[in-house]
């Protein structure tokens, strides 16, 4: 978001709008953008590599990064970033799409986020290891199922409703906002996925046409023909589908098409970047504050770094916390 005649001061996401609308008694409320925006934006240098960007998003639990022109940092004043200093705002999907185009090409993964690097993926070299190393244990392949098992260590719930429950959009959105979930699955009695209702559906199908969320049902507005991943899908397949599909949530099913869990784009990115270090970057508002003090440069850097660590404990964008527990159907409460 920018202030007239000045620059960037914050960001508004689908989650921000959904959570605010869920608390409104009247959806016609004239709430203005600045009341729901977040100024918790992490700014990075254009030289940040793709894998550093992934690792940073995972560490800070965010889906967007602001790319700032380093030569214009000194123009930041009065609590905002001048328009000409803001190079772009990249989403996790933006970066993942480019990563998927190049596969596991190391040259691309280590390239700056603002450059389009095109390189042929070299053919794998024949192993030069001694013959006896073949007897060593081979790491189990990463699959959608193994990613879910990691996720289920912390999250053991998937928000869902049955078709016959006739849940209103208002009820679903309130529960999504309360749990910081980005989607509700619509299931049949056999635990087969029949639809999915996301925060984007809420914005585009309810708020934009100005429908009353209390009068419309989730089963009528959910997205049908839901794309699902098989439990044994490889990590490469997960990366590809997370990049090319036009959504952030990937229901995972077994060979009988019974739901076993839900992966998000963040879950996939977390896996491919787990061995990479994040970049420190700087939090937009804390950078503003540092520019307004008279402390020596080194003290400013220390102060910003410490604040960034503290703020990292506060999720700026909630995790898509969808998993499953005993395959029970959960009816969102009002």
Order of alpha helices (4+ residues) and beta strands (2+ residues): beta-alpha-beta-alpha-beta-beta-beta-alpha-alpha-alpha-beta-alpha-beta-beta-alpha-alpha-beta-alpha-beta-beta-alpha-beta-alpha-alpha
